[in-house]
Amino acid sequence: MARNKLAKNTSSALNVRTRTEKIMLSIFFVVFCAYALTLIAPLFWTAYNSLKDPRSYNDNPFNFPAFENIQWNNYVKIFDKQAMTVSIPFAIFNTIWRTFGSVIVGIFFTACTSYVVCKYSANHRWLNWIYAFVVTIMIIPTLGSTATSYNLIHNELQIANKPWFIWLTWCSGIGFGFLMMYSAWKSLSWSYAEAAFIDGASHFKVFFSIMMPMVKPIMTSLFVVNFISGWSEYMDTILYMDEWPSLGYLVYILQERSRYFGMPMYFAVIVISMIPTLAVFVAFQETIMKNVTTGGLKG
């Protein structure tokens, strides 16, 4: 009885906040609410302007459209190639296969590379140089190399607008994902693999059946982050794959052409391009935000 009362009093004491703490928490709450509003307001503004006719938007882009004047057919017109001068379905198709291809292929090769470097560097010291090389590559700024890469791809190798070239760039196995996967492998005990080797399992069996399932949370987080980034990508398309346009690329180039078909239809294209990334983020927001812990031996 006395122990329960002491625990209750201790818990109450810990939950009591001083006046200064309450004031600071209130200030932070207001600041973060204002920040969230600045993020949501442009999305909402884009969505309701996509339902206007061009004349109503030109009169006042900040007025809500009347219910009877809502132009749902804006979302139908954007699929008309003659009206938009570009093919939205073709761009959606390109965005889907490039996004899923880059994410799946990239994560697979990253997982393989980081696993070998992490778990076999004790027996092969030269693997440590690969880790140092990856870190060095991430430190060196690559902004000034764009012109050189453009000349190499277009003039020297002449492989621009060739889909297989894009697939090759996804197989590097290095970058930020490498460091994430390397840390994940480092946190796993090698005892799992040693037990499997004793039972006669091969290196491939250990990797695919034992080790990889234990880092699924990390791979899921990496998938979501890379999906959101890959879906909105447009710079590589502009430089190397303009004959295979993506939705991000169309949002970029249609900004100048919007005066021909109207800003509401342009906003409709933006909304269409945002829906998949918002859906993925909402579905996996807990996976992105929470800290993932893996490990522990099972007897």
N, C-alpha and C positions, 0 to 999 in steps of 0.2 A: 504493500500500500504506500509506504513512505517512498519506495523507489519509483513507483509510477508518478507520484506527486512531484518528486524531484525532477524526473524526466520532463514532465509537463511544464514545470516552471522554467527549466532550461530552454525548452523549445520556444516558449513564449518570449523569453528574454532575447533569443536569437532573432525572432521575427519582428521585434520592435525596432522601428527605424527612427532615427533622430529627425528633427525638423529640417536640418540642412540636407539630409539624404532625401527626404520627401520632396524638397524644393528642387534638388538636382534631378531627381527622377522625373518630375513633372516637366522640367525644362527639356530634358532629353526626349521625352515622349512627344512634346509639341514639335521639336526640331525634326524628329524622324517622321512624324506624320506629315509635316510640310514637305519633306524630301520625297516621301512616297507619293504625295500629290503631284509633285513636279514630274514624276515618272509616269503616272497614270493619265494625267490630263492630256498630254499629246496623243496617246493612243485613243482615248475617248474622242478627242477632237477630230482625229483622222477618220474614225469609224462613222461618226454622224455626218461628216462632210461628204463621205462617199455615197450617201443616200440623197444628196441634193441634185438638182439640175444645174447646169453650168451658170445660168442666169442668176439663180438664187444665190449661188456661191459668190459670184462676182459682186452682187449687191451688198452682202454682209456675210463673210465666212464664219462669223461667230454666233449667228442665229441658229436655233434649232429648227429643222424643217417641220412644217405642219404634217400631221399624220397622213392627210389626204394627198400631200405632195411628195411623199417618200418615193424615191426612184430606185426600187429594187432591181429594175432592169439594167442598172449600171453594171451589176455583177454578171449579167448575161452578155452585155455589149463588149466587155473586155475580151471575150473569147472569139470575137469577130476579127479575123486577121485584117480585113480591109479597113475596119474602123481604127484599129490600133497600129497598123503597119508592121506588127510583129505577131508571132504565134505564141500565145500564152500556154496552150497545152504542150507545145514542144518544149518550152522553157521549164514547165513543171516536170515533164519527163526527164529532162537533163538534170534538174536539181535533185530529183529523187535518186537516180542511179549514181550520181556523183557524190551525194551526201552519204548514202548508205555504203557505197563502195569505199570512200575515203575513211569512214569511221570504222567499218568492220575490218578491212584490210590493214589499215593503219594500226589499230589496237592489237591485232593478231601479231604483226611483225614486231611491234613494240614490246609485247609480252614475251615473245621468243627471245629477242635480243637482250632485254633487261634480265631475263631469267638466266641465260647463259653467263652473262657478265657477272651477275651477283653470286650465283651458286657454284660456278666452276673456276672463279678467279684464284681460289686457294691452290689449285693444282696447276693452273695455267696463268702465271703471273702477267703475261702479255695482255690478258683481258682487261687488266686495270687501266691500260692505255686507252682502251675504247671508252671507258667511263670518263677519263680525263679529256678525251677528244670531244665527247658529247657536251660536257660542261664548257669547254673552250669555245665550241661552235655557238653555244647559246649566249656567251658573253660578247663575242665579236659582233658589232653592229652590221646589219646586212642592207641598210637603206641605200647605200651607194652602189650596191651590186646589181640593182634593177636593170640599168642600161646594159651592163655586161651580159646578164642572163637573157635579156630580150634579144640581143645580137646573136648570142649562142644558139638560142632555140629557133629563131626565125631564119638567120642567114647561114650559120655554120652547119648546124645539124638538120635544119629544115624539117622540124618535127612539130611545128605549131599546128593546132587544130586536128591533131591525131589523138583519139581517145586513149590509145595504149600508152601514150606518153604520160598522160595524167595518172594512169594506173601505176606506172613505175615510180612516180613521185610519192605515192602513198606507201611504198614498201621500204622507206628508209629506216624505220624502226628507231629513230632518235627524236629528240625534242623534249618538250615538257612532259609528255606522256611517259617517256623513258624514265625520267626521274621519279614520277609517281609510282610506276610499276617496280622500279628498282627498290624503292623504300618498302613497298608491299612485300616483295620477295625477301627482303632483308629481315622483316619482322617474323617470318615463318621459320620454325625450327627445321633443320635438315634431318632431324630424327624421323620425320615422316618418310622421306625418301630412302633413308638407310634401312628402315624396316621393310619397305617395298622391295629394295634391292636384295635383301636377304631371302625374300620369298620368290625371287627370280624375275621380278618386273624389269622391263627395259627402261632406258632413259625416256623414251617417248611415252611409255605407259605411265611413268611417274609424273611427267609433266602434264599430260592431258587428263589423267584420271584422278590424280591425287593433289597436285600442287595448284593447278589452275582453278578447280572449284573453290578453293579456299580464298581466292582473291576476286571472286565474282563481285562483291560490293564495290571494290575499287574500279574494276573494269566497267561496271554499270555507271558509276559516276563519271568516268572518263568518256563513256559512250554519250551520255547526255550533254556534257560540255562540248565535245567535238561535234555532236549533231547540231547544236545551236549555232556554233561557229561556222560549220560547213554549209548549212542551209542558207545563211546570209552572205556567203562569200561572193565577191564579184571582181576583185582585183586580178586574180589569176585568169579569170574569164576575159577580162579586158585585154590583158597582155598576150595570152597564149591560146585562148579557146573562144574567140568571138563568133565563130561559126556554130558553136554549141552553146547558145546563151542559157544562162540560169535566171531564176527569178530575181536574185540580187542584182544581176547585170541589167535586167530589164527595168527595174526600179531606178537604176542609175541613168540609163539612156533615155527613158521616157519622161524624165523631168523636163527636158528641153522641148519635147514634142507635145507636151500636155496642152499647149495653146491651141492645137488643132482639134483635139477631141474633148477637152475640158478637164479641169482639175478633179472633179468628183470621180471620174473614171480612173484617173491616176491614183487617187486615194483608194479606190476599190482594189487596184493591183497591189498596193501596199498592204491592205488588210489581208488579202489572200496569201501574200507571202509571209505574214506574221503568224497566221493561225497555227501551222505545225509547230513552230518553236514555242509558242505560248502553251500549246497543249502538252508538249513534251515536258516543259518546265513545271507546269502544274501537276502533271502525273508523277514526276520524279523529284519534286522539290525537297522532300524529306531526305532522299538519298543524296542530294547535292549538299544540303545544309548540315546534316548531322555528322559527327565524327564517327568514322568507321574503325572498329577494332577487330583484328583477326588474330588467331593464335590459340595456343593451348593444346596440350597433348591429351589424347584419349587413350585410356588403358584398355 
